[in-house]
Amino acid sequence: MTVTYQHRRPLPLLSTQQIQALQPNLADVVEYRKSGLSLNHIIGCPLECSYCVRHLFKNFEMKTPRALMTDEEAVALLTGHKYFRRHRTPIQLFNRATDPMLPVVKGHTFNVLRLLDEQGLKNHVLVITRWRVSEEDCAVLNSFRNITLTVLVTHSGITDRRIEPVDSAIAATSLKTLYQHAERYRTILYWRPIVPGLNDTDEHIARALELSEHAHATVFTGLFYRDEIAAYYDANGVPEPYEATARRKIMPEIAEKRILEAFHRAADSDAPWGPLFRKTSCGVAYAHGQADYNGHYGIADLCDICPKKQLELCAGAFTRPDTAEVEKQARALGATGPIDITDRAIMVEGLDEPPRYYLQHGFGYQCHDRTKPHRLRRHGRAEIGWKNEESTP
């Protein structure tokens, strides 16, 4: 059955002058992030979550969504991007500057999904929302035949309206609706950001455990707390969650420990924590019955909570890449210094995140910057809230 979505007319396009006034990285609509090439030609959001990454792009005050270009132009840029691989490169939609399920935005979301699907692409496509999803929306999401679609529902349980004005009950309802009607897509409980003293009480954890029964997998993670966000907190009298900011997400050890204790199922030896994951790609891959496309299997201390069957699936797909081919591709991307391949990751120097992610998704093997070591058990998180331990190669 063909399902079409009749949405409001397309959002107004910003003028050339207006686009030129934006931060350059905001005007660049395709960005390579760890979970994939991110397409963001719609900017502006009224939800006002205080910790939003829009602070980094200096457009937090832009509350009304606007388009930088047409959907067709944006998709052409995405699929023509130098880092895009058909059927392989994961894709994210509108996860940087708006919410894809806002009433004035979701028509564009569905149109982009349709444009990708009509190209016969099998790529993972991630849609992340905390807004309302209806049964009719689910019918549209089920209509795509080719893309590997996942809807991740952000739920925090934060009740302090200075920090998160959006009632988490909206996300909880959307999650249940999505899970109930899922056929061709999968849905994830995206439990974030978890902040000690704010939303990590026994009641918060119990609520997340309850909601996890209405998702194909659950991913939990901490707060992305940069200087720009801290400045907003300070200027607006919002209680600051940490004394320092960090380049990586902050997820303290004690918070993770309490979560794992609550989710542990002593009687289930094959999946002692159920479908609970530390990383987005791990949860997405599990939900679709695939191996993790980010190659996390090499990080044994990261995978120690994964279901046994998922570990076996990832192990079967995990192959140490050819040294000569890694050297060739990394040098072509601008790598400097020695290039090593350990049991955990490809180690490089001189490459920013986008080319490292390109290598990572191409080889299905982690690719790390030697100058920014990943610490044991921190899984690429900030050091805040963790005991000092030796770095791992």
C-alpha positions as CSV (number, residue, x, y, z in Angstrom):
1,M,0.0,0.0,0.0
2,T,1.3,3.4,-0.9
3,V,1.1,6.0,1.8
4,T,1.4,9.7,1.1
5,Y,1.6,12.5,3.6
6,Q,-0.2,15.7,2.9
7,H,1.7,18.3,4.8
8,R,1.7,22.0,5.0
9,R,3.4,24.0,2.3
10,P,7.2,23.8,2.5
11,L,8.9,26.1,4.9
12,P,10.1,29.5,3.6
13,L,13.7,29.6,2.3
14,L,16.1,31.9,3.9
15,S,17.6,34.5,1.5
16,T,21.2,34.3,0.4
17,Q,22.0,37.3,2.7
18,Q,20.4,35.5,5.7
19,I,22.3,32.4,5.0
20,Q,25.6,34.3,4.7
21,A,24.9,35.8,8.2
22,L,24.8,32.3,9.8
23,Q,27.7,30.6,11.3
24,P,29.6,28.8,8.5
25,N,29.2,25.4,10.1
26,L,25.4,26.0,10.4
27,A,25.1,27.0,6.8
28,D,27.0,23.8,5.8
29,V,24.0,21.4,5.7
30,V,25.9,18.1,5.6
31,E,28.1,17.2,8.6
32,Y,29.8,13.9,9.4
33,R,29.1,12.8,12.9
34,K,29.8,9.5,14.6
35,S,26.4,8.0,13.9
36,G,26.6,9.1,10.2
37,L,26.3,11.9,7.7
38,S,23.9,14.4,9.2
39,L,21.6,16.4,7.0
40,N,20.4,19.7,8.4
41,H,18.9,22.0,5.9
42,I,16.0,22.9,8.2
43,I,17.1,25.1,11.2
44,G,15.2,26.7,14.1
45,C,13.4,25.1,17.0
46,P,10.9,26.3,19.6
47,L,11.5,23.6,22.2
48,E,14.2,25.5,24.1
49,C,16.0,22.6,25.8
50,S,18.8,24.4,27.6
51,Y,21.5,21.9,26.8
52,C,20.8,21.9,23.1
53,V,23.8,21.8,20.7
54,R,22.2,24.7,18.9
55,H,24.2,26.9,21.4
56,L,27.3,25.8,19.5
57,F,26.0,27.2,16.3
58,K,24.8,30.5,17.9
59,N,21.2,30.1,16.7
60,F,19.5,29.0,19.9
61,E,17.3,32.1,19.7
62,M,16.0,31.1,16.3
63,K,12.7,29.5,17.3
64,T,10.8,29.4,14.0
65,P,12.1,26.7,11.6
66,R,13.3,27.8,8.2
67,A,14.8,26.1,5.2
68,L,18.2,26.7,3.7
69,M,17.3,25.0,0.5
70,T,14.8,22.6,-1.0
71,D,14.6,18.9,0.1
72,E,15.7,17.9,-3.4
73,E,18.7,20.1,-3.3
74,A,19.7,18.9,0.2
75,V,19.4,15.2,-0.7
76,A,21.5,15.8,-3.8
77,L,24.2,17.3,-1.6
78,L,24.0,14.4,0.8
79,T,24.2,11.6,-1.7
80,G,26.8,13.5,-3.7
81,H,29.0,14.1,-0.7
82,K,32.6,12.9,-0.9
83,Y,32.1,10.7,2.2
84,F,28.8,9.1,1.1
85,R,28.7,5.4,0.2
86,R,25.6,3.8,-1.1
87,H,24.0,1.2,1.2
88,R,26.8,1.8,3.8
89,T,27.1,5.3,5.2
90,P,24.6,5.8,8.0
91,I,22.5,9.0,7.7
92,Q,20.9,11.2,10.3
93,L,18.1,13.7,9.7
94,F,17.6,17.1,11.3
95,N,19.5,16.2,14.5
96,R,21.5,19.4,14.9
97,A,19.2,22.4,14.6
98,T,15.5,21.4,14.9
99,D,13.2,18.5,15.8
100,P,12.2,16.4,12.7
101,M,8.7,15.7,14.0
102,L,7.6,19.3,14.7
103,P,4.4,19.9,12.7
104,V,6.0,22.4,10.3
105,V,9.1,20.2,9.9
106,K,7.9,16.6,9.6
107,G,6.6,17.1,6.0
108,H,10.2,17.8,5.1
109,T,11.3,14.8,7.1
110,F,9.0,12.5,5.3
111,N,9.9,14.0,2.0
112,V,13.6,13.5,2.5
113,L,12.9,9.9,3.6
114,R,10.9,9.3,0.4
115,L,13.6,10.8,-1.8
116,L,16.2,8.6,-0.2
117,D,14.0,5.5,-0.4
118,E,13.1,6.1,-4.0
119,Q,16.8,5.8,-4.9
120,G,16.8,2.2,-3.6
121,L,19.3,3.0,-0.8
122,K,19.7,0.5,2.0
123,N,21.6,2.9,4.3
124,H,20.7,3.2,7.9
125,V,18.7,6.4,8.4
126,L,18.2,7.8,12.0
127,V,15.5,10.2,12.9
128,I,15.7,11.5,16.5
129,T,12.8,13.3,18.1
130,R,11.3,14.2,21.4
131,W,8.0,15.5,19.9
132,R,4.6,14.0,19.1
133,V,4.3,11.0,16.7
134,S,0.9,9.8,15.7
135,E,-0.5,6.6,14.3
136,E,-0.7,8.3,10.9
137,D,2.9,9.2,11.1
138,C,3.8,5.6,11.8
139,A,1.9,4.5,8.7
140,V,4.2,6.9,6.7
141,L,7.3,5.6,8.4
142,N,6.2,2.0,7.6
143,S,5.8,2.8,3.9
144,F,9.5,3.1,3.0
145,R,10.7,-0.1,1.4
146,N,14.5,0.3,1.1
147,I,16.1,2.5,3.7
148,T,16.9,0.9,7.1
149,L,14.9,3.3,9.2
150,T,15.2,3.9,13.0
151,V,13.3,6.4,15.1
152,L,15.0,7.3,18.3
153,V,12.8,8.9,20.9
154,T,14.7,11.2,23.3
155,H,13.4,10.9,26.9
156,S,15.1,12.3,30.0
157,G,12.4,12.6,32.7
158,I,13.8,16.0,33.6
159,T,11.1,18.1,35.2
160,D,13.0,21.4,35.8
161,R,11.4,23.6,33.1
162,R,14.4,25.9,33.2
163,I,16.4,23.0,31.8
164,E,13.9,21.2,29.7
165,P,10.5,22.9,29.1
166,V,9.2,19.9,27.1
167,D,7.2,17.5,29.2
168,S,8.8,14.0,28.9
169,A,5.3,12.5,28.8
170,I,5.2,13.6,25.2
171,A,8.2,11.5,24.3
172,A,6.9,8.6,26.4
173,T,3.6,8.6,24.5
174,S,5.4,8.8,21.1
175,L,7.6,5.9,22.0
176,K,4.7,3.7,22.8
177,T,2.9,4.7,19.7
178,L,5.9,4.0,17.5
179,Y,6.6,0.7,19.1
180,Q,3.0,-0.5,18.8
181,H,2.8,0.3,15.1
182,A,6.4,-0.6,14.0
183,E,6.6,-2.9,11.0
184,R,9.4,-1.8,8.7
185,Y,11.1,0.7,11.0
186,R,12.5,0.2,14.5
187,T,12.3,2.5,17.5
188,I,14.8,3.2,20.2
189,L,14.4,4.6,23.7
190,Y,17.1,7.3,23.6
191,W,17.5,7.9,27.4
192,R,19.4,11.1,27.6
193,P,20.9,13.3,28.9
194,I,21.4,11.5,32.3
195,V,22.7,14.0,34.8
196,P,23.4,13.0,38.5
197,G,21.2,14.8,41.0
198,L,18.8,15.8,38.2
199,N,17.2,12.8,36.7
200,D,19.0,9.7,38.1
201,T,16.9,9.0,41.1
202,D,15.5,5.5,41.7
203,E,12.2,6.7,40.3
204,H,13.8,8.1,37.1
205,I,15.6,4.8,36.5
206,A,12.5,2.8,37.2
207,R,10.6,4.9,34.7
208,A,13.2,4.3,32.0
209,L,13.1,0.6,32.8
210,E,9.4,0.6,32.3
211,L,9.6,2.5,29.0
212,S,12.3,0.2,27.7
213,E,9.6,-2.4,27.3
214,H,8.1,-0.2,24.6
215,A,11.2,-0.1,22.4
216,H,13.3,-2.5,20.3
217,A,16.4,-1.3,22.2
218,T,17.4,1.3,24.8
219,V,20.5,3.5,24.5
220,F,21.6,5.6,27.6
221,T,24.1,8.4,27.6
222,G,25.1,11.5,29.4
223,L,25.3,15.3,28.9
224,F,27.2,17.1,26.2
225,Y,28.3,20.1,28.2
226,R,30.4,22.6,26.3
227,D,31.5,26.2,27.1
228,E,28.7,27.7,25.1
229,I,26.1,25.7,27.0
230,A,27.7,26.6,30.3
231,A,27.6,30.3,29.4
232,Y,23.8,30.0,28.7
233,Y,23.2,28.3,32.0
234,D,25.1,31.0,33.8
235,A,23.4,33.9,32.0
236,N,20.0,32.5,32.6
237,G,20.4,31.4,36.2
238,V,20.1,27.7,35.4
239,P,21.9,25.4,37.9
240,E,25.1,24.2,36.3
241,P,25.4,20.4,36.5
242,Y,29.2,20.2,36.5
243,E,32.0,22.5,37.6
244,A,33.8,22.0,34.3
245,T,32.9,21.5,30.6
246,A,34.3,18.8,28.4
247,R,34.8,17.9,24.7
248,R,33.1,14.6,25.2
249,K,29.8,13.6,26.8
250,I,29.8,13.4,30.6
251,M,28.5,10.2,32.1
252,P,29.8,9.6,35.6
253,E,30.8,6.1,36.7
254,I,28.4,6.0,39.7
255,A,25.4,6.9,37.4
256,E,26.3,4.1,35.0
257,K,26.7,1.6,37.8
258,R,23.3,2.4,39.3
259,I,21.7,2.0,35.8
260,L,23.3,-1.3,35.1
261,E,22.3,-2.6,38.6
262,A,18.7,-1.6,37.9
263,F,18.5,-3.2,34.5
264,H,20.3,-6.4,35.4
265,R,18.3,-9.6,35.0
266,A,20.0,-12.2,37.1
267,A,18.0,-15.1,35.6
268,D,18.9,-14.2,31.9
269,S,22.3,-15.5,31.0
270,D,21.9,-14.7,27.3
271,A,20.9,-11.1,27.8
272,P,21.6,-10.1,31.5
273,W,20.8,-6.4,30.9
274,G,18.2,-6.9,28.2
275,P,18.6,-4.8,25.0
276,L,20.5,-2.0,26.8
277,F,23.4,-0.3,25.0
278,R,25.9,2.4,25.7
279,K,26.3,3.5,22.1
280,T,23.7,4.6,19.5
281,S,24.9,2.5,16.7
282,C,24.9,-0.6,18.9
283,G,21.2,-0.1,19.8
284,V,20.3,0.6,16.2
285,A,22.2,-2.4,14.8
286,Y,20.6,-4.7,17.4
287,A,17.1,-3.4,16.6
288,H,17.6,-4.4,13.0
289,G,19.3,-7.7,13.6
290,Q,22.6,-6.5,12.2
291,A,26.2,-6.1,13.4
292,D,27.3,-2.7,14.7
293,Y,28.4,-0.6,11.8
294,N,30.8,1.4,14.1
295,G,32.9,-1.6,14.9
296,H,32.6,-1.3,18.7
297,Y,33.1,-5.0,19.1
298,G,36.8,-4.4,19.5
299,I,36.2,-2.5,22.7
300,A,35.5,-5.4,24.9
301,D,34.8,-3.3,28.0
302,L,32.1,-1.5,26.0
303,C,30.3,-4.6,24.9
304,D,30.2,-6.4,28.2
305,I,26.5,-5.6,28.7
306,C,25.4,-6.7,25.2
307,P,23.1,-9.7,24.6
308,K,25.0,-12.9,23.8
309,K,23.4,-13.2,20.4
310,Q,24.3,-9.7,19.5
311,L,27.9,-10.3,20.5
312,E,28.0,-13.4,18.3
313,L,26.6,-11.4,15.4
314,C,29.1,-8.6,15.8
315,A,32.0,-11.1,16.3
316,G,31.1,-12.7,13.0
317,A,31.3,-9.4,11.1
318,F,34.4,-8.0,12.9
319,T,37.5,-8.3,10.8
320,R,40.8,-6.7,11.3
321,P,41.3,-4.5,8.2
322,D,44.2,-4.9,5.8
323,T,47.1,-2.8,6.9
324,A,48.1,-1.6,3.4
325,E,44.5,-0.6,2.5
326,V,44.1,1.3,5.8
327,E,47.5,3.1,5.2
328,K,46.5,4.0,1.6
329,Q,43.1,5.4,2.6
330,A,44.3,7.2,5.7
331,R,47.2,8.9,3.9
332,A,44.9,10.0,1.1
333,L,42.7,11.7,3.7
334,G,45.7,13.5,5.2
335,A,46.9,11.3,8.1
336,T,50.3,12.2,9.5
337,G,52.6,10.2,11.7
338,P,52.4,6.4,12.2
339,I,49.2,4.4,11.5
340,D,48.7,1.4,13.7
341,I,45.9,-1.2,13.9
342,T,45.3,-2.7,17.3
343,D,42.8,-5.3,18.4
344,R,40.6,-2.3,19.4
345,A,41.0,0.4,16.8
346,I,42.8,2.0,13.9
347,M,45.1,4.6,15.5
348,V,45.9,7.7,13.4
349,E,47.1,11.3,13.8
350,G,46.3,14.4,11.9
351,L,42.7,13.5,10.9
352,D,39.6,15.4,12.2
353,E,36.5,13.5,13.1
354,P,34.8,13.4,9.6
355,P,37.7,11.4,7.9
356,R,38.1,9.2,10.9
357,Y,34.3,8.4,10.8
358,Y,34.7,7.7,7.0
359,L,37.4,5.1,7.7
360,Q,35.4,3.7,10.7
361,H,32.3,3.1,8.7
362,G,34.2,1.9,5.7
363,F,36.1,-0.8,7.6
364,G,33.5,-1.4,10.3
365,Y,36.4,-0.9,12.8
366,Q,36.9,1.9,15.3
367,C,39.2,4.7,14.3
368,H,40.8,6.8,17.1
369,D,42.9,9.8,17.3
370,R,46.1,8.9,19.1
371,T,46.3,12.3,20.7
372,K,42.8,11.9,22.3
373,P,43.0,8.5,24.0
374,H,40.0,6.4,25.0
375,R,40.2,5.4,28.6
376,L,39.3,2.0,29.9
377,R,35.6,1.6,30.6
378,R,34.8,5.3,29.7
379,H,34.0,4.4,26.1
380,G,35.0,7.8,24.7
381,R,33.3,9.8,27.4
382,A,34.7,12.7,29.4
383,E,36.9,12.0,32.4
384,I,34.6,13.9,34.8
385,G,33.2,11.5,37.3
386,W,35.7,8.7,36.7
387,K,38.7,7.5,38.6
388,N,42.0,8.0,36.9
389,E,43.0,4.9,35.0
390,E,45.6,4.1,32.3
391,S,44.5,4.9,28.7
392,T,44.0,2.1,26.3
393,P,45.7,2.0,22.9
